[in-house]
Amino acid sequence: MVTITISGTPGSGKSTVAKILEKRLGLNYIYSGMIFRQLAEEHNMNLEEFGKYCEQNSEVDKKLDDRQLQILKKGEIILEGRLAGWIAYQNNIPALKVSIDTDIDTRASRIVNREKGNVESRKKEIIERERSESLRYKNYYKIDLKDKSIYDIVIDSKDKTPNEIADLIIVKINR
C-alpha cells in the first residue's frame, strides 16, 4: 500500500479529493485542519483569530504537527494538511506528496458554495489565513509554502473535477 499526503491552499479541493481517494483506495483519511478547527473552538476563536493567536503561541502548531508526524510514521494513510507533505519530506517518510492549488477567485467561490458568505469577504479571509500560516511556518520551521519542489505531483484544480484529480494521483501511485 501507499501513504499519501495532500497539501494545498484553502478551497483548492484537497478534502474532496482525499475523500474520493479514501473510498477508491481503501485507505484511512485524516484531515489535520479539523484538529486545528477544534482547537480554535476550544479557545472560543474563529479561524482568523486563532491563526493570529498561533503566531504568538507556537506550541499549538507544534502539537498539531507532531500529531501529523506520528500519523505518518504509521503509514498506509491519506493525511491532508498544509504541512503534511513537508512533514513527510523533512522526516524522510516515504509518501506520495501531492499539492493541489488554484487561483484565489475559484477558491473563494468554492468556499462560499460550501460555507456561505460572499466571495470578496472570503478572499480577504483566505489572504489573511495564508499570510498567517506563511509567517508561522517560515518562523517555526523555515518552510516556504510557495516552494513546490518537494512534491511528487502538483495539480491546478481549476479545470479538473475531483475525480479527474484522484485519477491523476492513482496513475502516479501505479507507476
trRosetta pair geometry for C-beta under 8 A, 3 or more apart (Angstrom, degrees):
i j d omega theta_ij theta_ji phi_ij phi_ji
1 25 7.9 113 -150 169 97 107
1 27 6.9 144 -175 -89 124 105
1 75 7.7 125 90 148 105 100
1 76 4.4 49 102 -119 135 104
2 25 7.6 -68 51 -169 103 142
2 27 7.6 -66 70 -76 73 145
2 76 7.1 97 64 -112 23 57
2 95 7.6 108 172 -140 79 52
2 96 5.9 17 172 -6 126 114
2 173 5.5 -113 -11 -141 170 114
3 72 6.5 95 179 -151 144 72
3 75 4.8 -96 -61 -146 124 64
3 76 6.0 -67 -73 -47 77 21
3 77 5.7 14 -130 45 85 66
3 78 7.9 178 -163 -79 50 35
3 79 7.5 5 -178 4 94 103
3 88 7.4 174 120 -120 123 135
3 93 7.0 -61 93 148 154 104
3 94 6.6 114 40 102 116 67
3 95 4.1 -68 101 -109 102 89
3 96 7.1 168 88 18 52 70
4 21 6.6 -79 72 154 162 154
4 27 7.1 111 21 94 109 166
4 77 7.5 -133 40 102 66 45
4 78 4.7 -9 68 -113 106 74
4 79 7.3 172 90 27 55 62
4 95 6.3 157 -100 -173 16 93
4 96 4.8 -21 -110 64 74 100
4 98 6.4 10 -174 -1 97 117
4 169 7.1 55 -140 180 140 128
4 173 7.7 -47 -79 -84 116 120
5 72 7.3 1 -74 -107 111 119
5 78 7.9 160 -92 -161 24 51
5 79 5.2 -24 -111 72 71 93
5 80 7.6 146 -166 -92 54 32
5 81 7.5 -59 -160 44 96 80
5 84 3.8 -178 -157 130 109 106
5 85 4.4 167 109 -75 134 61
5 87 7.6 173 -118 54 150 91
5 88 5.1 -144 -27 -8 145 139
5 95 5.1 61 -12 140 98 139
5 96 7.3 -174 27 86 65 51
5 97 5.0 -5 59 -118 110 66
5 98 6.6 -179 88 30 56 72
6 14 5.0 149 140 -157 114 96
6 17 6.5 178 -143 89 150 114
6 18 5.1 -141 35 -75 156 105
6 21 7.9 168 -51 24 138 150
6 78 6.6 16 -6 -177 112 95
6 79 7.3 178 24 89 71 43
6 80 4.4 -23 69 -106 103 81
6 81 8.0 101 75 16 62 43
6 84 6.7 19 50 69 39 146
6 85 7.9 63 -90 -49 2 100
6 98 4.9 -16 -108 74 66 112
6 100 6.5 4 -170 1 95 114
7 14 7.3 -37 -180 -118 8 139
7 80 7.5 166 -76 -156 39 55
7 81 6.5 -25 -100 87 80 45
7 82 5.8 76 -149 -154 95 24
7 83 7.0 107 -115 -42 127 7
7 84 5.3 -166 -66 47 94 90
7 85 4.4 -89 -7 0 134 112
7 86 7.4 80 -85 -10 162 83
7 97 7.3 -4 10 -172 113 86
7 98 7.0 160 26 88 66 57
7 99 5.2 -27 77 -106 91 71
7 100 7.6 164 86 23 40 70
7 151 7.5 -127 51 -93 113 119
8 12 4.2 -101 142 65 129 153
8 13 7.7 -23 98 53 154 64
8 14 4.9 180 49 -65 116 117
8 82 7.8 -109 51 -112 26 58
8 98 8.0 -37 -38 124 109 79
8 99 5.4 134 -78 -170 83 59
8 100 3.8 -54 -62 66 160 66
8 101 5.0 -157 -151 -64 100 66
8 157 8.0 62 -175 -13 159 127
9 12 4.7 102 62 -38 76 122
9 100 7.8 -122 29 100 68 65
9 101 5.0 68 8 -123 110 85
9 102 7.6 -136 58 36 121 53
9 107 6.1 -52 115 -108 114 156
9 126 7.5 54 172 -166 107 113
9 130 6.8 -2 -136 -94 102 122
10 107 6.2 99 99 176 65 126
10 111 6.7 28 148 -76 102 132
10 126 5.4 -151 69 -124 123 93
10 129 6.2 35 -14 92 146 147
10 130 7.5 -126 12 -58 107 93
11 102 7.9 -96 113 57 86 100
11 106 7.3 159 138 112 113 67
11 107 3.1 112 95 -168 126 81
11 108 6.5 22 -161 -52 176 25
11 109 7.9 118 -174 53 133 51
11 110 4.5 141 -163 70 94 114
11 111 4.5 -66 -90 -43 119 98
11 122 7.9 91 -67 162 149 122
11 126 6.8 -46 8 -102 129 133
12 100 4.6 151 133 121 123 91
12 101 5.1 -61 -122 -112 142 29
12 102 5.4 151 -131 14 80 85
12 107 5.9 -20 -65 -102 57 110
12 157 5.3 124 177 24 75 137
13 16 5.0 -58 -165 45 73 115
13 17 5.6 72 137 -23 91 104
13 100 5.7 -102 68 154 88 141
13 102 7.6 51 0 -2 109 124
13 110 7.2 -92 -65 -155 76 164
13 157 4.4 -172 25 -171 136 161
13 162 5.7 -156 -175 -92 119 90
13 165 6.7 126 120 11 134 165
14 17 6.1 -67 -152 40 25 107
14 18 6.1 24 156 -21 66 111
14 80 5.3 134 153 -153 114 122
14 100 5.2 172 -80 56 75 129
15 18 5.6 -55 -144 36 30 113
15 19 6.4 31 157 -20 65 105
15 31 6.2 29 -115 -114 100 132
15 33 7.8 -78 -72 43 116 136
15 80 6.3 123 -90 151 59 169
16 19 5.9 -56 -152 34 29 110
16 20 6.7 29 151 -17 63 105
16 162 4.3 -90 128 -109 115 147
17 20 5.7 -54 -152 35 34 112
17 21 6.3 33 152 -17 67 106
17 100 6.4 160 18 -66 153 162
17 157 7.9 -114 -44 -108 131 131
17 162 5.1 -149 -77 -154 67 89
17 165 4.9 -62 -110 101 127 127
17 166 5.5 -176 -153 -65 80 82
17 169 7.3 111 174 -11 119 145
18 21 5.7 -55 -147 39 32 111
18 22 6.3 42 150 -29 64 102
18 29 5.1 126 155 -148 103 128
18 31 7.1 139 97 -82 156 92
18 78 5.2 157 -155 146 92 132
18 80 4.7 -60 -72 -55 159 131
19 22 5.4 -44 -148 26 33 118
19 23 6.8 28 155 -13 62 102
19 29 6.4 -167 -92 87 48 177
20 23 6.1 -60 -157 38 32 106
20 24 6.1 16 155 -8 69 115
20 162 5.6 156 -22 144 145 108
20 163 6.2 -157 -149 -94 154 58
20 166 4.3 -93 111 -71 129 151
21 24 5.8 -63 -135 47 31 103
21 25 5.3 -2 175 8 71 119
21 27 6.9 -21 136 47 91 115
21 29 7.3 124 80 -87 91 119
21 78 5.5 134 100 -98 123 153
21 166 5.4 -163 -65 -133 77 103
21 169 6.4 -41 -94 93 127 144
21 170 7.6 -174 -119 -62 89 92
22 25 6.9 -66 -124 50 13 88
22 26 7.8 71 175 -95 47 7
22 27 5.9 -104 -123 72 55 71
22 28 7.1 16 -136 -155 103 15
22 29 3.9 -61 -82 -31 129 124
22 78 5.9 -112 -75 31 81 143
23 26 7.8 14 -179 -66 20 45
24 166 6.3 114 18 168 152 132
24 170 6.9 -67 126 -79 138 137
25 78 7.6 118 64 -49 134 120
25 170 7.4 -163 -70 -103 107 101
25 173 7.9 -11 -107 105 133 178
27 76 6.2 -150 -128 168 100 67
27 77 5.9 156 176 -129 108 25
27 78 5.0 111 108 -21 125 94
28 76 7.8 67 26 122 91 78
28 77 5.3 -34 72 -125 90 84
28 78 7.0 -162 95 29 42 77
29 77 7.5 152 -94 -175 27 75
29 78 4.4 -19 -108 71 74 113
29 80 7.1 20 -173 -8 93 108
30 71 5.6 -93 56 -164 165 153
30 77 6.3 5 6 174 109 124
30 78 7.1 166 24 87 63 60
30 79 5.2 -11 66 -112 102 70
30 80 7.1 -172 91 27 52 72
31 34 4.6 74 95 -7 105 108
31 35 7.8 173 103 -7 63 80
31 80 5.0 -12 -114 64 65 114
31 81 7.5 144 -167 -65 41 77
32 35 5.5 -47 -162 30 52 114
32 36 6.6 52 143 -19 73 102
32 64 6.3 102 -174 177 109 106
32 67 7.6 148 -125 91 101 108
32 68 5.4 -3 -95 -84 138 115
32 79 6.8 43 -33 -178 106 90
32 80 6.5 -154 14 91 81 58
32 81 3.3 17 36 -90 134 123
32 82 7.7 -109 82 17 125 68
32 83 7.9 -74 91 48 162 82
32 84 6.6 179 -1 -64 137 104
33 36 5.3 -52 -150 37 41 115
33 37 6.2 44 151 -22 70 103
33 80 7.1 -45 1 114 101 100
33 81 6.5 179 -37 -111 72 69
33 82 7.8 94 -74 -21 95 89
34 37 5.5 -50 -146 36 34 113
34 38 6.4 37 152 -21 64 103
35 38 5.7 -53 -150 35 31 113
35 39 6.5 32 150 -19 63 104
35 64 5.8 153 109 -128 126 100
35 67 6.8 -159 -169 89 170 153
36 39 5.7 -54 -151 35 32 112
36 40 6.5 36 149 -22 64 103
36 47 7.8 57 132 -128 106 94
36 50 7.6 142 170 124 85 138
36 64 6.1 34 -76 -119 85 154
37 40 5.5 -51 -151 32 34 115
37 41 6.6 35 150 -18 64 103
37 47 6.9 -33 -108 -86 75 102
38 41 5.6 -52 -151 36 34 112
38 42 6.4 37 150 -21 65 104
39 42 5.5 -51 -147 35 34 115
39 43 6.5 22 155 -8 65 107
39 50 6.9 129 106 -164 88 139
39 60 6.2 135 161 -156 150 112
39 64 7.4 -88 -17 -69 153 117
40 43 6.0 -67 -152 45 30 103
40 45 5.1 -99 -166 79 79 85
40 46 6.7 10 168 174 128 13
40 47 5.7 -32 -120 -90 168 51
40 49 7.6 119 -154 73 103 86
40 50 3.7 -85 -115 -46 96 162
41 44 7.3 30 -176 -80 36 33
41 45 7.9 -119 -73 48 19 54
43 50 6.0 125 67 -108 133 101
43 53 6.6 -172 151 98 157 172
45 49 3.8 -133 -166 96 107 117
45 50 4.2 144 101 -60 126 82
45 53 6.3 -144 -40 -11 178 140
46 49 5.1 89 51 15 71 104
46 50 6.8 -142 93 -6 31 94
47 50 5.7 -60 -141 42 29 110
47 51 6.1 37 157 -26 65 104
47 125 7.6 68 78 -173 117 111
47 129 6.5 0 134 -102 116 118
48 51 5.7 -51 -149 30 28 114
48 52 6.8 25 153 -14 61 103
48 125 6.3 -100 -66 -138 118 83
48 128 5.6 22 -130 113 108 135
48 129 6.7 -92 -95 -71 70 80
48 132 7.7 163 -146 -20 56 152
49 52 5.9 -57 -155 37 33 109
49 53 6.4 36 147 -21 66 106
50 53 5.2 -49 -148 35 37 117
50 54 6.3 40 151 -22 66 102
51 54 5.6 -53 -150 34 31 112
51 55 6.9 44 147 -31 61 95
51 128 7.4 134 80 136 149 89
51 129 5.9 -152 -74 -125 164 64
51 132 3.8 68 159 129 120 161
51 133 7.0 -63 -145 -51 119 71
51 136 7.8 -124 -168 -25 79 138
52 55 5.5 -39 -156 16 38 118
52 56 7.5 17 153 -1 61 101
52 132 6.4 -90 -69 -118 53 133
53 56 6.4 -74 -167 45 35 97
53 57 5.8 -17 155 24 74 121
53 60 7.4 57 113 -4 97 156
54 57 5.8 -79 -123 64 33 83
54 58 7.4 80 -179 -98 68 32
54 60 4.9 -98 -114 67 94 131
54 61 5.6 96 -172 -40 119 100
54 132 7.3 87 66 165 105 115
54 136 6.0 1 124 -105 104 150
55 132 6.0 -99 -60 -152 113 90
55 135 6.2 12 -123 102 110 125
55 136 5.7 -113 -102 -75 62 97
57 60 5.5 58 112 -7 102 106
58 61 5.8 -58 -161 44 56 106
58 62 5.6 51 146 -21 83 113
58 136 7.4 164 -111 -156 79 96
58 139 7.8 -122 -94 110 121 110
58 140 5.4 158 -142 -102 119 116
59 62 5.5 -60 -139 44 33 112
59 63 6.0 40 160 -26 68 105
60 63 6.0 -56 -152 32 25 110
60 64 6.6 20 153 -13 61 109
61 64 5.7 -59 -149 40 33 110
61 65 6.0 27 157 -16 69 111
61 136 5.9 165 -60 164 162 131
61 137 7.9 -148 -172 -79 149 66
61 140 6.1 -118 97 -57 140 175
62 65 5.7 -54 -139 41 30 109
62 66 6.2 34 157 -22 64 105
62 140 7.0 -149 -67 -164 91 134
63 66 5.9 -53 -147 34 27 111
63 67 6.6 30 152 -20 61 105
64 67 5.7 -56 -155 33 31 113
64 68 6.6 32 149 -19 64 103
65 68 5.4 -47 -149 33 38 114
65 69 6.5 44 150 -23 65 101
65 83 5.9 -26 -113 90 106 147
65 87 6.1 -172 -164 -92 90 127
65 141 8.0 -166 -144 -64 169 138
66 69 5.5 -48 -150 32 35 116
66 70 6.6 36 152 -19 65 101
67 70 5.8 -52 -152 34 33 111
67 71 6.6 34 150 -19 64 105
68 71 5.6 -55 -151 36 34 113
68 72 6.3 33 153 -19 67 107
68 79 6.2 117 -154 -178 91 139
68 81 5.7 -88 -112 40 142 163
68 83 6.9 129 77 87 166 98
68 84 6.0 -128 -169 -104 133 71
68 87 5.2 119 113 39 119 176
69 72 5.7 -56 -146 37 31 110
69 73 6.4 36 154 -26 64 104
69 87 5.4 -129 -80 -178 77 123
69 91 6.1 119 -138 -39 105 165
69 93 8.0 -179 -147 -35 68 147
70 73 5.8 -49 -149 28 31 115
70 74 7.2 35 152 -22 59 99
71 74 6.1 -57 -165 25 34 111
71 77 6.2 -110 164 98 94 165
71 79 5.7 130 113 -96 127 131
72 75 7.3 42 174 -71 44 46
72 77 7.2 -128 -104 60 42 123
72 79 6.0 -65 -76 -2 86 159
72 84 7.4 158 -72 -160 123 80
72 87 6.2 170 -7 115 156 113
72 88 5.5 -148 -157 -88 147 84
72 91 7.2 115 97 72 136 137
72 93 4.9 62 148 147 117 168
72 95 6.6 -57 -152 -54 108 144
73 91 7.9 -70 -74 137 90 142
73 93 6.6 -103 -85 -112 52 130
74 77 6.6 56 85 -21 100 131
75 93 7.8 -158 -82 -173 82 105
75 94 7.8 20 -115 70 113 89
79 84 4.6 178 116 -143 102 131
79 95 8.0 -38 35 -149 110 150
80 84 6.3 -120 -163 -19 12 156
81 84 3.9 119 53 -43 89 99
81 87 7.8 14 83 6 127 129
82 133 6.0 -82 175 -168 166 143
82 137 7.6 -122 128 -64 121 145
82 145 6.9 -29 178 -123 104 126
83 86 4.7 -63 -162 50 72 115
83 87 5.4 78 136 -32 92 98
83 137 6.5 -175 -84 -119 117 127
83 141 7.6 94 -136 32 136 166
83 143 7.0 76 -122 108 103 172
84 87 5.9 -54 -147 32 27 111
84 88 6.6 25 155 -14 62 105
84 97 7.9 175 111 -132 83 83
85 88 5.8 -56 -151 37 32 109
85 89 6.1 31 153 -19 67 110
85 95 7.6 -150 -122 99 58 124
85 97 3.8 95 -138 -155 104 110
85 98 7.2 -150 -80 46 124 37
85 99 6.5 -46 -17 -66 165 87
85 150 6.1 138 145 108 109 113
85 151 5.8 -10 -168 -92 154 83
86 89 5.5 -55 -143 40 32 113
86 90 5.9 24 163 -14 69 110
86 137 7.9 89 63 -165 170 128
86 141 7.3 92 146 134 137 149
86 143 5.3 29 -151 -131 156 142
86 150 6.5 86 -97 83 60 161
87 90 6.2 -56 -138 41 25 104
87 91 6.1 -1 167 5 61 118
87 93 7.5 -1 124 26 74 132
88 91 6.5 -80 -145 52 21 93
88 93 4.3 -97 -145 68 71 105
88 94 7.9 -73 -175 77 110 7
88 95 4.2 -67 -155 36 152 134
88 97 5.9 -167 73 -82 133 108
89 92 7.8 21 179 -70 27 35
89 93 8.0 -58 -31 41 19 78
89 97 6.5 23 -55 -78 101 158
89 150 4.4 -13 -101 -170 161 132
90 141 7.7 -83 -71 -172 167 120
96 152 5.3 -89 -157 52 66 150
96 153 7.3 8 176 11 99 109
96 169 7.1 119 134 -165 140 91
96 172 6.4 127 -153 117 133 116
96 173 6.0 -65 -57 -88 161 81
97 150 6.2 -51 118 130 161 83
97 151 4.7 -130 116 -127 102 57
97 152 5.0 123 52 1 72 90
97 153 7.7 166 90 30 54 65
98 151 6.5 77 -132 -159 13 111
98 152 6.9 -43 -71 59 54 90
98 153 5.2 -14 -115 70 75 98
98 154 7.9 162 -163 -87 51 33
98 155 7.0 -5 -171 6 97 112
98 169 5.9 -11 -95 -111 145 116
99 148 5.5 -128 55 -136 165 100
99 151 4.3 -70 -9 -97 110 162
99 153 7.4 -174 31 96 67 52
99 154 4.7 -10 66 -115 108 75
99 155 7.1 168 88 25 56 67
100 155 5.1 -18 -109 70 72 101
100 157 5.3 42 -175 -41 102 121
100 165 6.7 42 -114 -161 126 144
101 154 7.5 -15 20 -171 106 90
101 155 7.6 147 28 82 60 53
101 156 6.3 -39 80 -109 72 59
101 157 7.1 169 75 8 19 94
102 106 4.7 -51 124 76 125 139
102 107 6.1 161 75 -51 91 90
102 156 5.4 103 -97 -168 75 72
102 157 4.7 -92 -40 57 122 78
102 158 4.2 150 -144 -57 125 80
103 106 5.1 91 66 11 81 103
103 107 7.0 -154 98 -5 40 92
103 158 6.3 38 13 -86 92 128
104 107 5.5 -58 -144 41 35 112
104 108 6.0 36 159 -21 70 105
104 123 5.7 78 155 -134 115 96
104 126 6.1 164 -147 100 99 145
104 127 7.4 28 -139 -65 144 88
105 108 6.0 -53 -144 36 28 109
105 109 6.4 29 156 -19 62 107
105 119 7.2 24 -149 -173 68 127
105 123 7.4 -4 -93 -92 49 123
106 109 5.8 -58 -151 36 29 112
106 110 6.4 29 153 -19 65 106
106 157 7.7 178 130 91 141 87
106 158 5.2 -133 -64 -116 170 85
107 110 5.7 -55 -150 35 32 112
107 111 6.5 30 154 -18 66 105
107 126 6.2 110 113 -122 124 158
108 111 5.8 -55 -149 37 33 110
108 112 6.4 35 152 -20 66 104
108 119 4.7 89 130 -156 120 74
108 120 7.8 69 173 -60 150 16
108 122 4.1 139 -152 100 88 113
108 123 4.4 -25 -87 -66 149 76
108 126 6.1 -110 -80 -8 87 141
109 112 5.7 -53 -149 35 32 112
109 113 6.4 33 152 -19 65 105
109 119 5.8 0 -78 -108 65 112
110 113 5.6 -54 -149 36 33 112
110 114 6.3 23 154 -13 66 111
111 114 5.7 -61 -145 43 32 108
111 115 5.6 -26 175 30 71 112
111 117 7.3 -22 122 55 94 126
111 122 4.8 165 85 -161 125 137
111 126 7.3 -172 -6 -63 158 114
112 115 7.0 -76 -117 60 18 71
112 116 6.6 -3 -163 -176 58 13
112 117 5.3 -116 -115 72 78 80
112 118 6.4 34 -117 -134 130 15
112 119 5.6 -55 -37 -73 147 63
112 122 5.5 -117 -57 -23 88 155
117 121 5.6 -117 178 78 112 117
117 122 5.3 121 109 -57 132 101
118 121 5.2 77 64 18 85 102
118 122 6.8 -159 91 -7 38 94
119 122 5.7 -63 -146 41 29 111
119 123 6.2 33 156 -25 67 104
120 123 5.7 -49 -148 30 31 113
120 124 6.8 31 153 -17 62 102
121 124 5.6 -51 -152 35 37 113
121 125 6.5 39 149 -19 66 104
122 125 5.5 -52 -148 37 36 114
122 126 6.3 39 152 -22 67 103
123 126 5.7 -52 -147 35 32 112
123 127 6.3 32 154 -19 65 106
124 127 5.8 -54 -147 36 30 111
124 128 6.3 26 156 -15 64 108
125 128 5.9 -59 -147 40 29 108
125 129 6.1 29 156 -19 66 109
126 129 5.8 -57 -145 38 28 111
126 130 6.2 24 158 -15 65 109
127 130 6.0 -57 -145 39 26 108
127 131 6.3 31 154 -23 62 107
128 131 5.6 -52 -147 34 31 114
128 132 6.3 30 155 -18 64 107
129 132 5.8 -57 -150 37 29 110
129 133 6.2 24 156 -14 65 109
130 133 5.8 -54 -140 41 31 108
130 134 5.9 35 159 -23 66 109
130 145 7.7 -144 -160 86 87 152
131 134 5.9 -57 -146 36 25 111
131 135 6.4 24 156 -17 62 109
132 135 5.9 -59 -150 37 27 110
132 136 6.3 22 156 -15 64 110
133 136 5.8 -58 -145 40 30 109
133 137 6.0 19 164 -12 68 112
133 145 6.7 47 121 -47 106 156
134 137 6.3 -60 -140 41 23 102
134 138 6.1 21 161 -17 61 112
134 144 7.8 25 -152 -146 90 52
134 145 5.4 -103 -103 20 79 123
134 146 7.9 27 -123 -25 119 91
135 138 6.1 -62 -147 38 23 108
135 139 6.2 15 159 -12 63 114
136 139 5.9 -65 -147 42 26 106
136 140 5.7 7 166 -6 68 117
137 140 6.1 -56 -126 47 27 101
137 141 5.5 -36 -169 42 65 110
137 143 4.4 -60 158 68 105 108
137 145 6.0 83 71 -49 149 101
138 141 7.6 -71 -107 59 9 66
138 142 6.6 33 -161 -123 50 27
138 143 6.4 -116 -84 63 44 51
138 144 6.4 46 -96 -85 98 59
140 143 8.0 -21 73 18 80 100
143 147 7.6 -131 -173 42 65 119
144 147 4.3 82 83 -13 101 109
147 150 6.9 58 125 -5 98 96
148 151 5.3 -43 -176 20 75 120
148 154 5.0 41 179 -95 135 143
151 154 5.2 102 93 -64 140 85
152 172 6.5 127 132 173 114 137
153 168 6.8 161 -180 139 144 107
153 169 6.6 -177 75 -104 156 67
153 172 5.1 -76 -53 -87 142 165
155 160 7.0 -68 176 46 112 155
155 165 5.6 112 154 -135 158 101
155 168 6.2 132 -98 89 133 152
155 169 8.0 -64 -35 -58 147 89
156 159 7.5 26 113 25 99 82
156 160 7.5 123 95 4 59 115
157 160 5.5 -95 -144 57 49 99
157 162 7.9 21 -151 -85 118 58
157 165 6.0 -7 -111 -75 93 142
160 164 4.3 -130 -168 88 93 126
160 165 5.2 110 127 -55 128 86
160 168 7.8 -15 -165 -15 153 133
161 164 4.6 100 51 3 77 102
161 165 7.2 -141 93 -3 43 84
162 165 5.6 -54 -150 36 35 112
162 166 6.3 38 152 -20 67 104
163 166 5.5 -49 -145 36 34 113
163 167 6.4 41 151 -24 64 101
164 167 5.5 -49 -151 31 33 116
164 168 6.8 37 150 -21 63 100
165 168 5.7 -49 -153 30 36 113
165 169 6.6 33 150 -17 65 104
166 169 5.7 -56 -151 37 34 112
166 170 6.3 33 153 -19 68 107
167 170 5.8 -56 -145 38 31 109
167 171 6.4 35 154 -22 65 103
168 171 5.8 -53 -151 33 30 113
168 172 6.5 30 151 -19 63 106
169 172 5.6 -55 -153 35 33 113
169 173 6.5 37 149 -22 66 103
170 173 5.4 -48 -148 32 36 116
170 174 6.3 30 155 -16 66 108
171 174 5.9 -63 -148 40 29 107
171 175 6.9 43 152 -38 63 97
172 175 6.0 -43 -157 9 33 116
